[in-house]
Amino acid sequence: MRERELRLALVCTGGISLAVYMHGITKEVWKLVRASAARAGDVAGDTEAIYAGLLADLAPQLDLRVIVDIVAGASAGGINGILLAHAIAGGHDMEGLRDLWLDAADVDRLLDAGSAATGRFAKWWATPLVWYARRRGYGLADEVVDPTARIEVRAKLSHFMRSRWFRPPFSGVGFAGVLYDTLAAMTRPVPAPPLIPPRLPLDLFVTVTDFAGRPERLGLHSPPTIVETEHRLVIGFRSSGEEAGVADGGPRTIGDLAELAFAARATASFPGAFPPAQVGEIDTVLGARGVAWPGRLAFLSRVFPRRAESGQRFEDAALIDGSVLDNRPFGPAIEALRHRPAHREVDRRFVYIDPKPGGRSRGERRGPPGFFATVLRSLADIPREQPIRDNLEAIAALSARVRRLRTVVDGMTPQVDAAVEAAIGARFFMLALTPTRLSAWRARAQTAAARGAGFAYAGYGALNLAQVTDTVAARIAAIGGDPTAARAVAGFIEGRRLAVAGATARGGQYSAYVDFLRRFDLDFRIRRLRFLLRRLIRLAAAASDAERPATDVLKAALYALLAPYLERQRNAFFDPAAFATATDRPRAALAAFEAALGLKALDSATDARLVALLGHDVASPLRRALLRAWLGFPFYDIVTLPLLHGDGLDEFDEIKVDRISPDDAQAIRQGGHTATLKGTQFNSFGAFFSRAYRENDYLWGRLHGADRLIDIVVSTLPGTLSPAAVTAHKKKAFGAILAAERPHLTAIDDLFAALATEIAG
């Protein structure tokens, strides 16, 4: 039986009140991940049992683990992404979130107390606007789920339009309080285990727009530097799985509740509806609840580094909705693919939730648009509806590179194995393994790889040297907080005129070029260990049940070897004071960086640990294969690094993209969002005006989520289940959802009756 991880990078787009629909989908994602993690034991819940049964049906051919390890969101999607990541990292509960969306996402709850209409005749002159909106067909009246909602929508719309004008009607502090209380309510006294494997990172990103912007210095030829204002802001969180105490079974978290609430409030600060988000709102919320925020300074310094450097007040920063500049945040999710360990064979998917695919197409019209139509459309609608073509093309290009790399590596393996044995001696596997011997073998293999590559090594060596130079210079500049230092450090290194050709000459392992790489090439070490892990994972997939425990022990040990190298990738590992004068004293800064890295000593410790892991069984095929991979890595790196354009990729897996939307989930009802959702009305504000609307969209979100997630799971091994079997699983899931939600959704009886008929048909 093959082992595989279905890794989902979830991208949640903005959708205003369609957040309710997206919650239904993310709830199903959570249930699928829970079912995957617990299917060997008891599975509780409604659709969780259905998902466990689906995975069991695949099990004769595929042992599949479903994991969400990357979450990115904007606006309403950002809130849902934060709640999902919080539940995954900490083993928290999402069942109670239904109340957040059904009760709290109501226009009367969201209105600022100071902006609400004070009486029946307040702003009586706005009443004709309500009539106008209704007559213009802005989704009112006769298209609601239940006729009783008609009265509710009209009353709330009238109340909303008679509230305070020319100031945001919704309360920022009130909304921040709801978000914080919701996150706190999810936290169980005794959390369940995290829904992500140990040592696998979980990354969360939400996009935000910095209203005032921040100055960014950019380098040019002439003038040397310019200053541009950057408004894009990504607030990121990471649970690495390597935090203190987590590796020993301690609690895992994606972030402090105050920080998560601030990010959720900021990303969903829809212009005009909410005031810009500010830090003071969270301070007010925490103060009212008597809650401390010990990491406040560190968090705000990370989110607003320019303010921290210049001494500006964090409280003055104003943030607006993330969908203004980046409504579909694929970019941060793609970037997060780097440096991700693989525990077994990986099926990587980007899954994005789009509640209203196709945007708000106006179709063809005669004549140019009017003044207000042009202004409003260009400022609000068009940026949020920009297609994701660029993102999909970037993912397709990345997948193509990965396919080429895997083909190249697989094709090289027999020749590399032979070259390693030729360089070291065919009987080297029979010799006792010692740290000294392993170090010497590695040096001989590297020299053989350089010489065997011929003229191709010159290109590889120049690329690698340039990459190491740029990386070291940029790191020193970033640690010291002086962007101009990068040019000074890089210039100093380039001035040494390190000759790549020295690596292939007699005694090449002692050349100045090789010595420089030994002292500074951190990325090569990480690539080599990642390569060894990938080789072990492929070997483990073919191992017998008796051999598998040994491979699991080896995997854990290799991750432990990798950890100190990864720690040196963090700027916080270094003392900034040692690099404060890097611009004027690049030699001293470089020496301080080398001393802090300590790569030579770390390499010796790694060799000793590898000898302890592999040296005890000289006849083991697994030992031989891993030694060949370790010693032969320079041969692979010479070929693959240029193909990667100097970037390191830890996942050598093709990336597929799946969408979850009303247009894709048609097992129950066709027609897309127009036939199913109500929150699309009033320019996607509709669900704020009716509980019936929210109940309708939440229920469809769960149904559509189950429909598409079953499709995605089955696609990991096409042809395993017949179409009839897939349909049967879907009908069971739909029935479980209706049974579970019927007691809680009391305003949509007609929809339940219609769905029961449609599902049975």
SVG drawing of the C-alpha trace seen along z (x, -y; Angstrom):
<svg xmlns="http://www.w3.org/2000/svg" viewBox="-43 -64 90 71">
<polyline fill="none" stroke="black" stroke-width="0.4" points="0.0,0.0 1.4,-3.4 1.7,-6.2 0.9,-9.7 0.2,-13.1 -2.5,-15.2 -1.2,-18.7 -3.6,-21.5 -2.5,-25.2 -5.8,-26.9 -6.4,-30.4 -9.5,-32.2 -10.6,-35.1 -12.5,-38.2 -16.3,-38.1 -17.8,-40.5 -20.9,-38.8 -20.1,-35.7 -17.8,-35.0 -20.7,-33.0 -20.6,-30.7 -16.8,-30.4 -17.1,-29.4 -19.3,-26.4 -16.5,-25.4 -13.6,-25.8 -15.6,-23.9 -15.7,-21.0 -11.9,-21.3 -11.5,-21.1 -13.7,-18.0 -11.8,-16.3 -8.4,-17.0 -9.8,-15.7 -11.1,-12.6 -7.8,-11.9 -5.9,-12.4 -8.2,-10.3 -9.4,-7.6 -7.3,-4.9 -9.3,-5.6 -12.8,-6.8 -14.2,-9.4 -16.9,-11.7 -19.0,-14.3 -21.3,-14.3 -19.3,-14.3 -16.1,-13.3 -17.4,-9.7 -18.1,-10.0 -14.6,-11.2 -13.1,-8.5 -15.1,-5.9 -13.9,-7.5 -10.3,-7.2 -10.9,-3.7 -12.2,-2.8 -8.9,-4.1 -6.8,-2.3 -6.4,1.0 -4.3,-0.9 -3.4,-4.2 -2.7,-5.2 -3.7,-8.9 -3.1,-11.6 -4.9,-14.9 -3.0,-18.0 -3.5,-21.7 -0.1,-23.4 -0.5,-26.7 -3.5,-29.1 -3.7,-32.5 -6.7,-34.9 -7.9,-38.4 -10.8,-40.3 -13.6,-37.9 -11.5,-35.0 -8.8,-36.2 -11.0,-35.9 -12.0,-32.3 -8.3,-31.5 -7.3,-32.7 -10.0,-30.7 -9.1,-27.6 -5.4,-27.9 -6.0,-28.5 -8.1,-25.3 -5.5,-23.2 -2.4,-24.4 -3.9,-24.2 -6.4,-21.3 -9.2,-23.8 -12.9,-23.5 -14.8,-25.1 -18.3,-23.8 -19.2,-26.9 -18.3,-29.3 -21.8,-28.9 -23.0,-31.4 -20.4,-34.0 -21.7,-34.1 -25.4,-33.6 -25.8,-35.9 -22.9,-38.4 -22.7,-39.0 -25.9,-41.0 -26.2,-44.6 -27.8,-45.6 -25.1,-43.9 -22.3,-45.4 -23.6,-49.0 -21.8,-51.5 -24.0,-52.5 -23.3,-56.2 -24.2,-55.8 -27.6,-54.0 -30.8,-55.8 -32.3,-57.2 -36.0,-56.9 -38.5,-56.1 -38.3,-59.5 -34.5,-59.9 -33.2,-60.8 -36.7,-60.5 -35.3,-61.9 -33.3,-58.7 -36.5,-56.6 -36.8,-57.3 -33.3,-55.8 -34.5,-52.6 -37.5,-52.6 -35.1,-53.3 -32.8,-50.5 -35.8,-48.1 -37.2,-49.2 -33.8,-48.9 -33.8,-45.3 -30.8,-45.1 -31.7,-41.6 -34.5,-42.5 -38.0,-41.3 -39.1,-38.3 -35.9,-36.3 -35.3,-35.5 -35.2,-32.0 -38.3,-32.4 -41.0,-35.1 -40.7,-36.1 -37.1,-37.3 -38.6,-40.0 -39.8,-42.0 -36.5,-41.6 -34.4,-42.7 -36.6,-45.8 -36.5,-46.9 -32.8,-46.5 -32.0,-48.1 -34.1,-51.1 -32.4,-51.2 -29.0,-51.0 -29.6,-53.7 -30.9,-56.1 -27.9,-55.6 -25.0,-58.1 -23.7,-59.1 -20.3,-60.0 -18.8,-58.1 -18.3,-54.3 -21.5,-52.8 -20.0,-49.7 -18.0,-49.6 -14.3,-48.7 -14.0,-48.1 -17.1,-46.1 -16.0,-43.9 -12.5,-43.5 -14.2,-42.3 -16.3,-39.8 -13.3,-38.4 -11.2,-38.1 -14.1,-36.5 -14.6,-34.0 -11.0,-33.0 -11.0,-32.7 -14.1,-30.6 -12.5,-28.1 -9.8,-27.4 -10.6,-24.2 -9.4,-23.8 -7.7,-20.6 -7.0,-21.0 -7.1,-18.0 -3.8,-17.1 -2.8,-19.5 -4.1,-18.6 -0.7,-18.8 2.3,-16.4 5.2,-17.3 7.9,-19.4 5.8,-20.2 5.3,-24.0 1.9,-25.6 2.0,-29.1 -0.8,-31.6 -0.9,-34.8 -3.5,-37.6 -3.3,-40.6 -3.8,-44.1 -3.5,-47.6 -1.5,-50.2 -3.5,-53.3 -0.6,-55.8 2.0,-53.5 5.6,-53.1 8.7,-54.4 10.8,-51.7 14.4,-52.4 15.1,-50.9 18.5,-50.6 19.1,-52.0 22.2,-52.9 21.4,-56.5 20.5,-57.8 21.9,-55.0 18.7,-54.9 15.2,-56.1 12.2,-56.1 8.8,-54.6 5.7,-54.3 4.6,-50.7 0.9,-50.1 0.9,-46.3 1.2,-44.5 1.2,-40.8 0.7,-39.8 2.2,-36.3 2.2,-33.7 4.1,-30.4 4.0,-27.4 7.2,-25.6 6.6,-22.6 10.1,-23.2 9.0,-25.7 10.2,-25.1 8.1,-22.3 6.2,-21.4 8.6,-18.6 8.0,-17.1 4.2,-17.1 3.5,-20.6 0.7,-22.8 1.1,-24.2 -0.3,-27.5 -0.3,-29.7 -0.2,-32.9 -1.4,-34.9 -5.1,-35.5 -4.7,-39.3 -2.4,-39.2 -4.8,-36.9 -7.7,-39.2 -5.8,-42.2 -5.0,-40.6 -8.6,-39.5 -9.9,-42.9 -7.4,-44.6 -7.8,-42.3 -11.6,-42.7 -11.7,-46.4 -13.9,-47.1 -13.5,-50.7 -16.5,-52.8 -18.2,-50.1 -15.6,-49.9 -13.2,-52.6 -9.5,-51.8 -8.2,-49.2 -5.8,-50.5 -3.9,-48.9 -5.9,-50.9 -9.0,-48.9 -7.3,-45.7 -5.9,-47.5 -9.4,-48.6 -10.8,-45.1 -8.1,-43.6 -8.4,-46.2 -12.1,-45.7 -11.5,-42.0 -8.5,-42.4 -6.2,-40.5 -2.5,-41.2 -0.6,-41.2 3.0,-40.3 4.2,-40.0 2.7,-43.3 6.0,-45.2 7.6,-42.2 4.6,-41.6 4.0,-45.2 7.7,-45.6 7.5,-42.7 4.4,-44.0 5.6,-47.6 9.4,-47.4 9.8,-50.9 7.8,-52.4 9.9,-50.5 13.2,-51.6 12.1,-55.3 10.4,-55.5 7.0,-56.2 3.9,-55.3 2.4,-52.0 -1.0,-53.4 -1.0,-55.8 -0.9,-53.1 -4.2,-52.8 -5.0,-49.6 -7.8,-48.9 -9.2,-45.8 -6.7,-43.4 -8.8,-42.9 -8.0,-46.4 -4.6,-45.4 -4.6,-41.6 -7.9,-39.8 -6.5,-36.4 -3.2,-36.1 -1.5,-33.3 1.9,-35.0 2.6,-34.5 1.3,-30.9 3.6,-30.1 6.6,-31.6 5.8,-29.4 6.4,-26.3 10.1,-26.7 11.8,-24.9 9.0,-22.5 9.9,-19.0 8.2,-16.0 7.3,-13.1 6.2,-10.8 5.1,-11.1 3.3,-14.4 0.4,-15.3 0.5,-19.1 -2.7,-21.1 -3.5,-24.8 -7.2,-25.0 -8.8,-28.3 -12.3,-29.3 -14.2,-31.6 -17.8,-32.2 -18.7,-34.3 -16.7,-33.2 -16.7,-35.5 -17.1,-38.6 -19.8,-41.1 -19.6,-41.2 -21.5,-44.1 -21.6,-42.7 -21.5,-44.9 -23.1,-48.3 -23.4,-51.1 -21.4,-54.2 -18.7,-55.0 -19.5,-54.5 -20.6,-57.5 -18.5,-59.5 -19.6,-57.7 -19.6,-54.3 -16.0,-54.8 -14.7,-56.1 -16.4,-53.5 -15.7,-50.6 -12.0,-51.5 -11.5,-52.1 -13.5,-49.2 -14.7,-46.5 -12.0,-46.0 -9.0,-45.6 -11.0,-42.9 -12.1,-41.1 -8.7,-40.9 -8.3,-37.3 -5.7,-35.0 -4.1,-34.3 -0.7,-35.5 -0.8,-33.3 -1.9,-30.2 0.9,-30.8 3.4,-31.1 2.2,-27.8 2.3,-26.1 5.8,-27.3 6.9,-26.0 5.3,-22.7 7.1,-22.4 10.4,-23.1 9.6,-20.4 8.7,-17.8 12.0,-18.5 14.0,-18.2 12.5,-14.9 13.2,-13.6 16.7,-14.8 17.4,-13.4 15.9,-10.0 17.8,-9.8 21.1,-10.7 20.9,-8.3 22.7,-5.2 25.5,-7.3 26.0,-9.2 26.1,-6.0 28.8,-4.7 30.7,-7.9 30.7,-7.9 32.0,-4.3 34.7,-5.3 35.8,-8.3 35.9,-6.5 36.4,-2.9 33.9,-0.1 34.5,1.5 33.9,-1.7 30.6,-0.3 32.4,2.5 34.7,0.2 33.9,-0.9 32.3,-4.4 34.0,-7.1 33.6,-10.8 37.1,-11.3 36.5,-8.8 33.0,-10.3 34.5,-13.8 37.3,-12.7 34.9,-10.7 32.6,-13.8 35.6,-16.0 36.7,-13.4 33.2,-13.1 32.8,-16.9 36.1,-17.1 35.1,-14.3 31.8,-16.0 33.5,-19.3 36.0,-17.7 33.5,-15.4 31.2,-18.3 33.8,-19.9 33.0,-23.3 29.5,-23.1 31.0,-23.5 32.1,-27.0 28.5,-28.1 27.4,-26.2 30.2,-27.6 29.6,-31.2 25.9,-30.9 26.5,-29.4 29.1,-31.9 26.9,-34.8 24.0,-33.3 26.0,-32.9 27.5,-36.4 24.1,-38.0 22.5,-35.9 25.3,-36.7 25.3,-40.4 21.5,-40.7 21.5,-38.8 24.1,-41.1 22.3,-44.2 19.0,-42.9 20.4,-41.9 22.2,-45.2 19.2,-47.2 21.1,-49.1 20.0,-48.2 23.0,-50.0 25.3,-47.5 24.5,-44.8 26.3,-46.6 29.4,-47.2 29.6,-43.5 29.0,-42.1 31.6,-44.5 34.1,-43.3 33.5,-39.6 33.7,-40.2 36.9,-42.1 38.6,-38.9 38.2,-37.5 37.5,-34.0 38.4,-31.7 35.8,-29.0 38.4,-27.1 40.3,-26.4 37.8,-23.7 38.8,-21.5 42.6,-22.0 44.9,-19.8 44.2,-20.2 40.9,-21.9 39.4,-21.2 41.8,-23.6 41.2,-26.5 40.1,-29.9 36.8,-29.4 36.0,-26.1 37.1,-27.5 34.7,-30.4 31.8,-28.0 32.7,-25.9 32.5,-28.9 29.4,-30.6 27.3,-28.3 24.5,-27.5 22.0,-26.9 24.1,-24.0 24.0,-22.2 20.2,-22.6 19.7,-21.4 21.9,-18.3 20.0,-17.3 16.6,-17.9 17.8,-15.7 18.8,-13.0 15.4,-13.2 13.6,-12.9 15.7,-9.9 14.8,-8.3 11.1,-9.0 11.1,-7.3 12.9,-4.3 10.5,-4.2 7.5,-4.1 8.9,-0.8 9.9,0.6 8.2,3.6 6.1,3.2 9.0,4.7 11.5,2.1 9.2,-0.9 9.8,-1.6 13.6,-1.9 13.0,-4.4 10.7,-6.5 13.6,-6.7 16.0,-7.8 13.6,-10.4 13.2,-11.9 17.0,-11.9 17.6,-13.6 15.1,-16.3 17.0,-16.8 20.2,-17.2 18.5,-19.8 17.1,-21.9 20.4,-23.8 21.0,-24.7 17.4,-26.1 17.9,-28.0 20.8,-29.9 18.4,-31.1 16.6,-33.2 17.9,-36.7 17.0,-36.5 19.8,-33.9 22.4,-36.7 23.3,-39.7 22.5,-42.9 25.1,-44.9 27.9,-42.9 26.6,-44.3 25.7,-47.8 28.8,-49.2 28.8,-46.8 28.8,-49.5 32.1,-51.0 33.6,-47.7 32.5,-44.9 35.5,-42.7 34.6,-42.8 30.9,-42.2 31.8,-39.2 34.1,-37.7 31.3,-38.2 28.8,-36.5 31.2,-33.5 31.8,-33.1 28.1,-33.2 27.3,-30.6 30.0,-28.2 29.4,-25.9 32.7,-24.0 32.0,-22.9 28.4,-22.2 29.5,-20.0 31.7,-18.0 28.9,-17.4 26.6,-16.4 29.2,-13.9 29.5,-12.3 25.7,-12.0 25.4,-10.5 28.1,-7.9 26.1,-7.0 23.0,-6.6 24.4,-4.7 27.7,-3.1 26.3,-0.2 25.0,1.9 27.5,2.0 25.5,4.5 22.2,2.7 20.8,1.7 19.2,-1.3 22.6,-2.4 24.2,-2.1 21.5,-4.1 21.6,-6.9 25.4,-7.1 25.3,-7.2 22.8,-10.1 24.8,-12.0 28.1,-11.6 26.6,-12.0 24.7,-15.2 27.3,-17.5 26.7,-15.7 22.9,-16.4 23.4,-20.0 25.6,-20.9 22.8,-20.0 19.7,-21.1 20.7,-24.4 20.9,-26.1 17.5,-24.6 16.1,-26.2 17.5,-29.6 19.4,-29.6 16.3,-28.9 16.0,-26.0 12.8,-23.9 12.2,-21.3 9.1,-19.8 10.0,-18.1 6.3,-17.6 4.0,-18.9 1.4,-21.5 -2.2,-21.1 -4.8,-23.8 -8.4,-23.1 -11.2,-25.5 -14.2,-25.3 -17.1,-27.5 -20.8,-27.2 -20.1,-26.8 -18.0,-23.7 -20.1,-21.9 -23.1,-20.7 -23.9,-17.3 -27.1,-18.7 -28.1,-21.8 -26.8,-23.4 -26.8,-27.1 -23.9,-28.3 -24.2,-31.1 -27.3,-32.6 -29.2,-29.4 -27.9,-28.9 -26.5,-31.9 -28.2,-35.0 -25.3,-36.9 -24.3,-37.9 -27.0,-40.6 -26.3,-44.3 -22.8,-43.9 -22.2,-40.9 -23.4,-42.7 -26.8,-40.8 -26.2,-38.3 -25.7,-41.1 -29.4,-42.0 -31.1,-38.6 -30.5,-35.6 -32.3,-33.5 -29.7,-34.6 -26.9,-33.7 -28.4,-30.3 -28.9,-29.6 -25.3,-30.5 -23.8,-28.7 -25.7,-25.5 -24.7,-25.7 -21.1,-26.3 -21.0,-23.0 -22.7,-21.1 -20.5,-22.6 -17.4,-22.0 -18.2,-18.3 -19.0,-17.9 -15.7,-19.3 -13.5,-17.9 -14.6,-14.4 -13.7,-15.1 -10.3,-16.3 -9.6,-13.3 -10.7,-10.8 -8.5,-12.6 -5.4,-11.5 -5.8,-8.0 -8.0,-8.3 -10.0,-5.2 -9.9,-3.6 -13.6,-4.3 -16.4,-4.0 -18.6,-7.0 -21.4,-5.3 -19.3,-4.8 -18.2,-8.5 -21.9,-9.6 -22.8,-7.4 -20.2,-9.0 -21.5,-12.4 -25.1,-11.6 -24.1,-10.3 -22.2,-13.5 -25.1,-15.7 -27.5,-13.7 -25.2,-14.0 -25.0,-17.8 -28.7,-18.3 -29.3,-16.1 -26.7,-18.0 -27.8,-21.5 -31.5,-21.2 -31.9,-21.9 -29.7,-25.1 -31.1,-26.6 -34.7,-27.6 -35.4,-30.2 -35.0,-28.0 -37.5,-25.2 -38.4,-25.4 -34.7,-24.9 -34.4,-21.8 -37.4,-20.3 -36.1,-21.2 -32.7,-19.8 -34.0,-16.5 -35.8,-16.0 -32.9,-17.0 -30.4,-14.8 -32.7,-11.8 -33.3,-12.3"/>
</svg>
